[in-house]
Structures are given as C-alpha cells and as structure tokens.
C-alpha cells in the first residue's frame, strides 16, 4: 500500500489561490457596498429633491389660489364702483385686480410648474390651473382695464337724448377699445372651454367650471357692449337724422308682444337731439287694402289680420314681423317711411318716470280731459292704473281716450327730451329693466343694425341667435275685443316630465283667473267689457293662449282643467305651436296644459311670456319636476 501526501510546494500554491480568491471576494463586496452607498445616496437625494419640488409646487399653488381668490373678491367691488358711478374708484380697483392676476400668472409660469404639466396623469391638472391663471390675467389687462378707461372717459348724462342733442363722439371713440376687449375675453373663454375636465381632480375641475361660467357671463356682457358701441351712435342720429315709429302697447287688451298698439308717434333723433313729431292712433291708420303680404306660417296661425290692421300687427309674438308691418302701414297712411320701430308699454313708462320723477300734465286739452277725476301729475306709481283702467272710467268716448293716451306719452317723452330731470343711471336702469322684461322692443329697418339687434331679446324675435336652445314661449291674444285683460291674473310654469325614448318631455302649465268684480257686466264701462259685441258675455274674458316649444320638437297633447282637449297645432320657424281658447267669467279660473315631446335639446329650459300688467316675477313660476313611474 502506497502512502500519498502533499508536497510543501503544492500546499503553498493552494494557500495562495485561497488568498487570491478571498481578496477578490472582498474587493467585490467593497464595490457592492460602494455602489449601494452611492445608490442610497442618489435615492436619498432624489427623495429630497422630490420633497423640495413638491414643497415648491405647493407654495406656487398656494400663491395662485390666494391671488385668484383676492381677484374674485375685488370683482363685486369693481361692479359697485361702476354702478355707483365712481370712475376713479373703479380705476383703482382695476389696478389692484391686475396686480393679483399678474402674481397668479407669474406663479403658474414657474419653470417647475411648467415641467409638472408634462407629468403623466397629473400634468393636466397643473396645465388647467396655469390656463385659468393666464386667462384671469388676460381678462384683467385686455378686458377690464380698457373698459374701465372707457367708463372713466364717459359722461352718461351727456350721452342721453335731449332737446339740445348729445355728445356721441365718446361712444364712437370707445367702440374700438370695447371691441378689442370683447375679442380678448372671448379668446380666453375659448381656451378654457378646450380643456378636458373629465380627468381632472375635483379641486381643479370645480374652479375651472366656475371660471368658465364667469367668463361666459363676461363675454356676453362685453359682446353686448361692443355691439351697442357699434350701432348706438348711428341709431341715435350721429350720421344723420333718424325717425322711429313709437308704439305704446296697451296691456289691457292683450297681444302676443304685450298689448294692442294704442298711441302712435314719430320720434326723431338727430345727433342725440330728441323730438316728438306726428301723433296718431292705431284706429286712425285704418284698414290696409289690399292687406300686406304675410308669410304663410304666420298667416295660418294669426290670420291675415296681422297685415290688415295696425291694432293686430302684434298678434304674432315675432316683433320683427310686427314692426316691419307697422312701418309699411304707417308709410301707406302718411307717406313717411320711418327708420325703425320702438315699442313700449305703460309699465315701462312707469320705469322711466321712476327715474325722471313725476311729470306734470300741462297741455290744455289733457287738463280738460283729466278734469273728470284723472291725475294731473303722473308718476311711476300711478301711470299704469291711470292708462289701463281709470281712463276708461273717466273718459267715455274712445277717441278722447286715445287723445289722452297719446298726450301722456308726449308728456313723458317731453320730460326726457328736456334733460336735467332725474339721473342718467336711473333712466338707463329703467330702460334696461323694461327691455329685460320684454316691455321695450326695438327694430331697425337697416339690415346691418337689425342683424346685431337680432342677437338679443330686445329684438323680440322668436327664432335666431337671441332664442335659447330649449326656449318655450307663452303668448296671449285677446278674443274679447275689449280691455278686460287688466283684470286677468296669470301664472306660467314649466313641468319637466320623464324622458321617453331618450327625448325630453315638457308641459307648459298656464293658469288664468278673471279677477273682475262679479257685477262687471254693469259696473264696468261698455268700452272695457265690449258689452257682448263680439260674442263674449259682458264681464267675461276670452283669451287665445299660444304656446311655442323648442325647434324640432312636437306639441303632442293639450288639457284644460285636467281634461284632454283638442287644440290647433302649427309650426313657426321650425318651432311647434299649440293654441287653445279659454273663456273666463268673473271670478273663474282655468288651467291650460300643453305637452311638448321629441325635444332634442338637453339643456335647461326657459320660458318667455307676454308681458302683462303683473310683475314678471309673479307670472313665471319656478320649474317643476314631475314624478317618474
């Protein structure tokens, strides 16, 4: 048996190899420890940087939030400055507003904030906030600042029509600034509208929605101001004399746009100088033979009477149609072609008198007529009952009633033309109120001017840009042939029904009450009751209730006091029209319901109603939601 053993040389070699291996392993471990230390350092640094960036972005967000909130708090202050006719205060407030929006914009323009807009999932929120800040600053500098400068340069008392004329040059000079401001604000609104809010944080989406709504409101106001600055000087006679047929509508005998045209007069404006010319009445204009041409749709609904009698031109609720007919009738009768038509009712005259103060009746013929018990001083408080009720009790002959009606209108506009009565601010507010309630309407024979007016409710249009997508209309036409509508109280309400087949369903509910005394047949003058001349018992009221739905919809059913009934169905300008006739004895009430279906507009509905003797707020009730089965 042979023994084996390692030589000293072999043993040394193995030892050296083990030492080399251990040495390499140690070096590797050291390298790994160094790499780990480096990685840990980078991670710590990255975390620290992330915390620092987040903290920095947080400070930027706080600045933006605080500055925009400060801006929002200044907006009502600026409005108060303007409404209070304090131009210097308005200028100072506008300066503060610009300071805050500039700070918000600067914070949102920070490089780190800009970089954050590119972060997946989160970046859209940073981008939306930055856009809101930029838009706010653009509005402050390009919209508010120029307008405040314009406001500071205008003397509203000098702009109003008067017997000596008005200085219209400031308005003409301001037009470019106002138009530029409107364009800048519209551009900001459009930028915000392009932001997709569906994936934004609620904390970002909600302020964005508010900003959109506020900009939409501002855009509408600025567009209106720009359009007014564009056409108002010309319509006031800056470029040559203008004449307008003034129609005073008598709400005691309902017509779709308010009331039967009673007094007529020609208003002339020459560089702001207002004069009242020829006066007349609808009855004096006479019968048009042959009748004026009327489009087929309206003729089917309202008959040829709208082209035959001045008293009936506004059986249609479409004021441009009524006004154009009135212009043509006046031209046939007098040979004068007016440049436009203005319509007012006694309530709007009352708003004017609230601003000018009471008007003393001075004309001898009016004083003689008033001697039977009518007031010789007319104010915003007594003009409505005087013109719509008392005049019929105190003056028995219709021709003298018309004389008194026209004379009062002359006295009111005489007070306007003399200037110096009341204040411009109050007068503008009164006229604006009358226009917003549909009591003051305006039509221009100039196609260019009318295209601007057609964008606003002041035009009285039933179709076009002034009509909201889901707009309903309720209009009243007297069928009594008398002045009994003074005693009718009405309410109008939209009732939103459940959808059918994906289409909206809405019912218009109209409740009318004849509040005339039980003995109206004998206690009221025959001219007020008509005395049964047109087939309606004295004291009763007959009304044609006309309801319009949104374009493309259908009027489907009708009911009177809960019982289904037949109705006349038509279309006008692609809008469905339903008509029901209701007759009410003294003390009687009745509710008419017309239901519209196949409504394609999924926007909040609104309703426009014939202006009556009642305040609009008492007529139009809040919408109701019908229960769904």
C-alpha positions in Angstrom: 0.0 0.0 0.0 1.4 3.3 -1.1 1.1 6.4 1.1 0.2 9.8 -0.6 0.8 13.3 0.8 1.1 16.9 -0.5 4.4 18.4 -1.1 5.3 21.6 0.5 5.2 23.3 -2.9 1.6 22.1 -3.6 0.3 23.3 -0.3 1.7 26.7 -0.8 0.1 27.1 -4.2 -3.3 26.2 -2.7 -2.9 28.7 0.0 -2.0 31.4 -2.4 -5.1 30.6 -4.5 -7.3 30.8 -1.5 -5.9 34.1 -0.5 -6.4 35.5 -4.0 -10.0 34.3 -4.0 -10.7 35.8 -0.7 -9.1 39.1 -1.8 -11.2 39.2 -4.9 -14.3 38.5 -2.9 -13.5 41.2 -0.5 -13.0 43.7 -3.3 -16.3 42.7 -4.9 -18.0 43.2 -1.6 -16.4 46.6 -1.2 -17.5 47.5 -4.7 -21.0 46.4 -4.0 -21.1 48.3 -0.7 -19.8 51.4 -2.5 -22.4 51.0 -5.3 -25.1 50.5 -2.6 -24.0 53.6 -0.8 -24.0 55.6 -4.0 -27.4 54.3 -4.9 -28.7 55.0 -1.5 -27.3 58.5 -1.7 -28.9 59.1 -5.1 -32.2 57.8 -3.8 -32.0 60.0 -0.8 -31.1 62.9 -2.9 -33.9 62.2 -5.3 -36.4 61.8 -2.5 -35.1 65.1 -1.0 -35.4 66.8 -4.4 -38.9 65.4 -4.9 -39.9 66.7 -1.5 -38.4 70.0 -2.3 -40.1 70.2 -5.7 -43.4 69.2 -4.2 -43.0 71.8 -1.5 -42.1 74.4 -4.1 -45.1 73.5 -6.3 -47.2 73.6 -3.1 -46.1 77.2 -2.5 -46.8 78.1 -6.1 -50.3 76.5 -5.8 -50.9 78.5 -2.6 -49.9 81.7 -4.3 -52.1 81.1 -7.3 -55.1 80.2 -5.1 -54.7 83.2 -2.8 -54.2 85.6 -5.7 -57.2 84.3 -7.7 -59.3 84.4 -4.5 -58.3 88.0 -3.9 -59.2 88.7 -7.6 -62.6 87.2 -7.1 -63.2 89.3 -4.0 -62.4 92.5 -6.0 -64.9 91.8 -8.8 -68.0 92.8 -6.8 -66.2 95.9 -5.6 -65.4 96.9 -9.2 -69.1 96.3 -10.0 -70.2 98.6 -7.2 -67.7 101.3 -8.3 -69.2 101.2 -11.8 -72.8 101.0 -10.7 -72.2 103.8 -8.2 -70.7 106.0 -11.0 -67.3 106.2 -9.2 -64.8 106.0 -12.1 -61.7 106.9 -10.1 -62.5 104.1 -7.6 -63.1 101.7 -10.4 -59.7 102.6 -11.9 -58.0 101.9 -8.6 -59.9 98.6 -8.0 -58.9 97.5 -11.6 -55.3 98.3 -10.7 -55.5 96.0 -7.7 -57.1 93.3 -9.7 -54.4 93.4 -12.3 -51.7 93.1 -9.5 -53.3 89.9 -8.2 -53.8 88.3 -11.6 -50.2 89.1 -12.6 -48.9 87.4 -9.4 -51.0 84.3 -10.1 -49.8 84.2 -13.7 -46.2 84.6 -12.6 -46.5 81.7 -10.2 -48.2 79.5 -12.8 -45.4 80.3 -15.2 -42.7 79.0 -12.9 -40.3 76.6 -14.7 -41.0 73.7 -12.3 -44.8 74.3 -12.7 -44.4 74.2 -16.5 -42.4 71.0 -16.2 -45.1 69.5 -14.0 -47.6 69.9 -16.7 -45.9 67.1 -18.7 -46.2 64.5 -15.8 -48.4 61.6 -17.0 -51.8 61.5 -15.3 -51.1 64.5 -13.1 -49.9 67.1 -15.6 -53.3 68.0 -17.0 -54.2 69.4 -13.5 -51.2 71.7 -13.5 -51.9 72.8 -17.0 -55.5 73.6 -16.3 -54.6 75.7 -13.3 -52.0 77.6 -15.3 -54.6 78.3 -18.0 -57.0 79.7 -15.5 -54.3 82.0 -14.2 -53.3 83.2 -17.6 -57.0 83.7 -18.6 -57.6 85.7 -15.5 -54.6 88.0 -16.2 -55.7 88.4 -19.9 -59.2 89.4 -18.8 -57.8 91.9 -16.3 -55.4 93.5 -18.7 -57.1 93.2 -22.1 -60.7 93.3 -20.9 -61.2 95.1 -17.7 -58.5 97.8 -18.0 -59.7 99.2 -21.3 -63.3 99.1 -20.3 -62.6 101.0 -17.0 -60.7 103.6 -19.0 -63.7 104.0 -21.3 -66.0 104.2 -18.3 -63.8 106.9 -16.8 -64.0 108.9 -20.0 -67.8 108.9 -20.4 -70.3 111.4 -19.0 -73.6 109.4 -19.1 -75.7 112.5 -18.6 -74.3 113.9 -21.8 -75.0 110.7 -23.8 -78.7 110.6 -23.2 -81.0 112.0 -25.9 -82.2 115.6 -25.1 -83.8 118.6 -26.7 -80.3 120.1 -27.4 -78.6 116.9 -28.6 -76.0 114.6 -27.1 -72.2 114.2 -27.4 -72.0 110.9 -29.1 -68.3 111.2 -30.0 -67.0 109.5 -26.8 -69.1 106.4 -27.6 -67.8 106.3 -31.2 -64.2 106.7 -30.0 -64.7 104.0 -27.4 -66.0 101.4 -29.9 -62.6 100.0 -30.9 -61.4 99.6 -27.3 -64.6 97.8 -26.3 -64.5 95.5 -29.4 -60.9 94.6 -28.6 -61.7 93.9 -25.0 -64.6 91.6 -26.1 -62.3 89.8 -28.5 -59.6 89.2 -25.9 -62.0 87.9 -23.3 -63.7 85.6 -25.8 -60.3 84.2 -26.7 -59.7 83.4 -23.0 -63.1 81.8 -22.7 -62.4 79.6 -25.7 -59.1 78.5 -24.3 -60.8 77.4 -21.1 -63.5 75.6 -23.0 -61.0 73.5 -24.8 -59.7 72.0 -21.5 -61.0 68.4 -20.9 -62.2 68.5 -17.3 -63.3 64.8 -17.2 -59.9 63.6 -15.8 -59.1 66.5 -13.5 -59.0 66.4 -9.8 -62.3 67.8 -8.2 -60.2 70.5 -6.6 -59.2 71.7 -10.1 -62.3 70.8 -12.1 -64.7 72.8 -9.9 -62.8 76.1 -10.0 -62.4 75.6 -13.8 -66.1 75.2 -14.2 -66.7 78.4 -12.2 -64.1 80.3 -14.3 -65.9 79.1 -17.4 -69.3 80.3 -16.2 -67.9 83.6 -15.1 -66.1 84.2 -18.4 -69.2 83.2 -20.3 -71.1 85.9 -18.5 -68.4 88.5 -19.0 -68.1 87.5 -22.7 -71.9 88.0 -23.2 -71.8 91.4 -21.5 -68.7 92.6 -23.5 -70.2 91.4 -26.8 -73.3 93.4 -26.0 -71.3 96.5 -25.1 -69.2 96.1 -28.3 -72.3 95.8 -30.4 -74.0 98.7 -28.7 -71.0 100.9 -29.2 -71.1 99.8 -32.9 -74.7 100.7 -33.7 -76.0 103.0 -31.0 -74.4 106.3 -32.3 -75.9 105.7 -35.8 -79.3 104.8 -34.4 -79.2 108.0 -32.2 -78.6 110.1 -35.3 -74.8 110.6 -35.3 -74.6 110.1 -39.0 -77.9 111.8 -39.9 -81.4 112.2 -38.7 -83.3 109.0 -37.7 -87.0 108.6 -37.3 -88.8 105.9 -35.3 -92.4 104.9 -35.0 -93.2 104.7 -31.3 -95.9 102.2 -30.4 -97.4 102.3 -26.9 -98.8 98.9 -26.3 -101.9 98.7 -24.1 -101.7 95.6 -21.9 -105.4 95.9 -21.0 -106.1 94.3 -24.4 -103.6 91.5 -24.8 -101.5 91.0 -27.8 -98.6 88.5 -28.1 -95.9 91.1 -27.6 -97.7 92.9 -24.9 -100.9 94.8 -25.8 -102.8 96.4 -28.6 -101.0 99.3 -30.2 -102.8 102.3 -28.7 -100.9 105.6 -29.2 -98.6 106.1 -32.1 -96.0 108.9 -32.5 -92.9 109.6 -34.5 -89.7 110.1 -32.6 -86.9 111.9 -34.3 -83.2 111.7 -33.3 -80.6 113.9 -34.8 -77.2 113.6 -33.2 -78.9 112.7 -29.9 -81.5 115.5 -30.2 -84.9 114.0 -29.5 -88.2 115.5 -30.8 -91.6 114.0 -30.8 -93.4 114.6 -34.1 -96.7 113.5 -35.5 -99.1 111.6 -33.2 -101.8 109.2 -34.1 -103.6 106.0 -33.0 -103.9 102.6 -34.5 -107.5 103.2 -35.3 -106.7 106.3 -37.3 -104.3 104.3 -39.5 -107.3 102.5 -40.9 -107.6 99.2 -42.8 -104.9 98.1 -45.3 -106.5 97.3 -48.6 -105.0 95.2 -50.1 -103.6 93.7 -46.9 -99.8 93.5 -46.5 -98.2 90.2 -47.6 -97.6 87.9 -44.6 -95.6 84.7 -44.6 -97.8 81.6 -44.9 -96.9 80.1 -41.5 -97.9 83.2 -39.5 -101.0 83.8 -41.6 -102.2 80.2 -40.8 -101.7 80.9 -37.1 -102.8 84.5 -36.8 -104.8 85.2 -39.9 -104.4 88.0 -42.5 -105.3 90.5 -39.7 -101.6 91.0 -38.9 -101.2 92.5 -42.4 -104.5 94.4 -42.4 -104.9 96.3 -39.1 -102.4 98.2 -37.1 -104.2 97.0 -34.0 -103.3 93.4 -34.9 -99.7 93.6 -36.2 -98.5 92.1 -33.0 -100.9 89.2 -32.8 -97.7 87.4 -33.8 -95.1 87.3 -31.0 -92.3 87.9 -33.6 -91.6 91.6 -33.2 -89.5 92.0 -36.4 -92.6 90.8 -38.3 -94.9 93.1 -36.4 -92.6 96.1 -36.7 -92.0 95.7 -40.4 -95.8 95.6 -40.9 -96.3 98.7 -38.7 -93.6 100.5 -40.8 -95.3 99.7 -44.0 -98.8 100.6 -42.7 -97.5 104.0 -41.4 -95.9 104.7 -44.8 -99.1 103.8 -46.6 -101.1 106.1 -44.3 -98.7 109.1 -44.1 -96.2 108.7 -46.9 -93.4 108.7 -44.3 -91.0 105.8 -44.1 -89.5 105.5 -40.6 -86.1 104.0 -39.9 -87.3 101.7 -37.2 -90.0 100.9 -34.7 -89.9 101.2 -30.9 -92.5 99.6 -28.7 -93.2 100.3 -25.0 -96.0 99.6 -22.5 -97.3 101.7 -19.6 -95.2 99.6 -17.1 -92.0 100.6 -18.9 -93.2 104.2 -19.0 -93.5 103.9 -15.2 -89.9 102.7 -15.0 -88.9 105.9 -17.0 -91.0 108.1 -14.6 -89.3 106.4 -11.6 -86.0 107.9 -13.0 -87.2 111.3 -14.2 -89.6 111.9 -11.4 -93.3 112.9 -11.8 -94.5 114.6 -14.9 -96.9 117.5 -14.7 -99.6 117.5 -17.4 -99.6 120.9 -18.9 -101.4 120.6 -22.3 -104.8 122.3 -22.0 -106.6 119.5 -23.9 -105.2 116.9 -21.5 -106.1 119.1 -18.4 -109.7 119.3 -19.7 -109.9 115.5 -20.1 -108.3 115.0 -16.7 -110.8 117.3 -15.0 -113.2 114.3 -14.7 -111.0 112.8 -12.0 -107.8 111.8 -13.6 -104.4 112.8 -12.1 -102.6 115.9 -13.4 -99.3 114.6 -12.2 -98.2 111.2 -13.4 -95.6 109.1 -11.6 -94.2 105.6 -11.8 -96.8 104.6 -9.2 -100.0 105.9 -10.9 -99.3 105.8 -14.6 -100.3 102.1 -15.0 -103.8 102.2 -13.4 -104.4 105.6 -15.0 -103.7 104.5 -18.5 -105.0 100.9 -18.3 -108.1 101.4 -16.1 -109.0 104.8 -14.8 -109.0 106.5 -18.2 -111.9 104.2 -19.4 -114.0 105.0 -16.3 -113.4 108.8 -16.5 -113.4 109.3 -20.3 -116.3 107.6 -22.0 -115.6 108.4 -25.7 -112.9 106.1 -27.2 -111.4 108.9 -29.4 -110.8 111.0 -26.4 -109.3 108.1 -24.6 -106.8 107.8 -27.4 -106.1 111.5 -27.2 -105.3 111.2 -23.5 -103.1 108.1 -24.0 -101.1 109.8 -26.7 -100.9 113.1 -24.7 -99.4 111.3 -21.7 -96.8 109.6 -23.9 -95.9 113.0 -25.3 -95.5 114.5 -21.8 -93.2 111.6 -20.7 -91.0 111.9 -23.7 -91.1 115.7 -23.4 -89.6 115.2 -19.9 -86.9 113.0 -21.5 -86.1 115.5 -24.2 -85.7 118.5 -22.0 -83.0 116.8 -20.0 -82.0 117.6 -16.5 -84.8 115.6 -14.9 -83.7 112.6 -12.8 -80.4 110.9 -13.4 -78.9 109.1 -16.3 -78.1 106.0 -14.2 -81.7 105.5 -13.1 -83.0 106.1 -16.5 -80.7 103.5 -18.1 -81.6 101.1 -15.3 -85.3 101.6 -16.0 -84.9 101.2 -19.7 -82.8 98.1 -19.2 -85.4 96.6 -16.9 -88.2 97.3 -19.4 -86.1 95.6 -22.1 -85.3 92.6 -19.9 -89.0 92.1 -19.3 -89.9 92.3 -22.9 -91.8 95.6 -22.4 -89.4 97.6 -24.6 -88.7 96.2 -28.1 -86.7 97.7 -30.9 -86.5 97.0 -34.7 -84.3 98.7 -37.3 -85.0 98.9 -41.0 -81.2 98.7 -41.5 -80.3 95.1 -42.2 -76.9 95.6 -40.7 -78.3 97.1 -37.4 -81.1 94.5 -37.3 -78.6 91.7 -37.6 -76.9 93.0 -34.4 -80.3 93.6 -32.6 -81.4 90.1 -33.5 -78.8 88.7 -31.2 -80.6 90.0 -28.1 -84.1 89.7 -26.5 -84.6 93.4 -27.2 -85.4 92.4 -30.8 -88.4 90.3 -29.7 -87.5 87.6 -32.2 -89.0 84.1 -31.9 -86.1 82.5 -33.8 -82.4 83.1 -34.3 -79.4 83.8 -32.0 -81.5 85.5 -29.3 -83.5 82.4 -28.7 -82.1 79.9 -26.2 -81.9 76.3 -27.4 -84.6 74.9 -25.1 -86.8 78.0 -25.0 -90.5 77.9 -24.7 -92.9 80.8 -25.2 -96.4 81.5 -23.9 -98.3 84.3 -25.5 -101.8 85.8 -25.0 -104.1 87.3 -27.6 -107.4 88.9 -26.5 -110.5 87.5 -28.0 -113.0 89.7 -26.1 -112.5 92.8 -28.2 -112.2 94.9 -25.1 -109.9 96.0 -22.2 -110.6 93.2 -19.8 -107.0 91.8 -19.6 -106.3 94.4 -16.9 -108.3 92.1 -14.6 -106.7 88.8 -15.6 -104.0 87.3 -13.4 -101.9 84.6 -14.8 -99.1 82.2 -13.9 -96.9 80.2 -16.2 -94.8 77.1 -15.2 -92.7 74.6 -17.0 -93.2 71.0 -15.8 -90.3 68.7 -16.8 -91.6 65.2 -17.4 -89.7 61.9 -17.7 -87.8 61.2 -20.9 -89.5 59.0 -23.4 -87.2 57.2 -25.9 -84.3 59.4 -25.0 -86.3 62.6 -25.7 -87.1 65.4 -23.3 -90.8 65.9 -22.4 -92.0 69.2 -21.0 -95.5 70.5 -20.2 -96.4 74.2 -20.2 -99.0 75.0 -17.4 -100.9 78.2 -17.7 -103.4 79.3 -15.0 -105.6 82.3 -15.6 -108.1 84.0 -13.3 -110.6 86.6 -14.1 -110.5 89.0 -11.1 -113.1 91.4 -12.4 -116.0 92.1 -9.9 -119.0 89.8 -10.1 -121.1 92.7 -11.4 -118.5 93.6 -14.1 -121.2 93.5 -16.8 -122.8 96.5 -15.3 -120.2 98.1 -13.1 -117.5 98.4 -15.8 -117.8 100.7 -18.8 -119.1 99.0 -22.0 -115.8 100.0 -23.7 -113.9 97.9 -21.1 -116.3 94.8 -21.4 -117.3 95.2 -25.0 -120.8 94.6 -23.8 -121.1 91.3 -25.6 -120.4 92.8 -29.0 -118.0 90.1 -30.1 -119.9 87.1 -28.8 -118.4 87.2 -25.3 -120.7 87.9 -22.3 -120.0 91.3 -20.7 -117.6 90.8 -17.8 -116.1 87.6 -19.2 -112.7 87.4 -20.8 -111.8 85.3 -23.9 -108.1 84.6 -24.5 -106.2 82.7 -27.1 -103.3 81.0 -25.3 -100.4 80.3 -27.7 -97.5 78.1 -26.7 -94.3 77.7 -28.5 -91.8 74.8 -28.0 -88.1 74.5 -28.9 -87.2 74.0 -32.5 -87.7 70.5 -33.9 -90.0 69.4 -31.1 -93.7 68.5 -31.3 -96.7 69.7 -29.4 -98.5 66.4 -28.5 -101.3 66.8 -26.1 -103.5 69.5 -24.5 -105.7 69.7 -21.5 -108.0 72.2 -19.8 -108.6 71.8 -16.1 -107.2 68.2 -16.3 -109.4 67.1 -19.2 -107.8 66.4 -22.6 -109.0 68.7 -25.3 -108.5 69.5 -29.0 -106.1 72.2 -29.9 -104.8 73.9 -33.0 -101.3 72.7 -34.0 -99.0 74.7 -36.2 -95.3 75.4 -36.8 -93.5 78.7 -36.9 -89.8 79.0 -37.8 -89.4 75.2 -37.1 -90.9 75.6 -33.7 -94.1 73.7 -32.7 -97.1 75.9 -31.8 -100.2 74.9 -29.9 -103.2 77.2 -29.4 -106.2 76.9 -27.0 -109.0 79.4 -26.5 -110.2 79.9 -22.9 -113.2 82.0 -21.7 -113.5 83.0 -18.1 -116.4 84.6 -16.3 -115.8 86.9 -13.4 -114.1 85.0 -10.5 -113.4 82.0 -12.7 -110.0 80.3 -13.0 -108.8 77.8 -15.6 -105.6 75.9 -16.2 -104.3 75.0 -19.6 -101.6 72.4 -20.2 -99.8 71.8 -23.4 -97.2 69.0 -23.5 -94.3 69.0 -25.9 -92.3 65.9 -26.8 -89.4 64.8 -29.1 -87.3 67.6 -27.5 -83.8 67.1 -28.7 -82.2 69.9 -26.7 -80.7 68.6 -23.4 -80.2 72.0 -21.9 -82.0 73.7 -19.1 -85.3 75.1 -20.5 -86.6 78.6 -20.1 -89.8 80.3 -20.9 -90.7 83.8 -22.4 -94.1 85.2 -21.6 -96.2 88.0 -23.0 -95.6 91.0 -20.6 -98.8 91.8 -18.8 -99.9 94.2 -16.1 -98.4 91.9 -13.5 -94.8 91.9 -12.4 -92.9 89.2 -14.4 -91.7 87.6 -11.2 -95.4 86.9 -10.2 -96.2 85.4 -13.6 -93.3 83.0 -14.3 -93.1 80.3 -11.6 -90.1 78.1 -10.8 -90.0 74.9 -13.0 -91.4 71.7 -11.5 -90.2 68.1 -12.0 -93.0 65.6 -12.5 -92.6 62.2 -10.7 -91.4 59.3 -12.8 -93.1 55.9 -12.6 
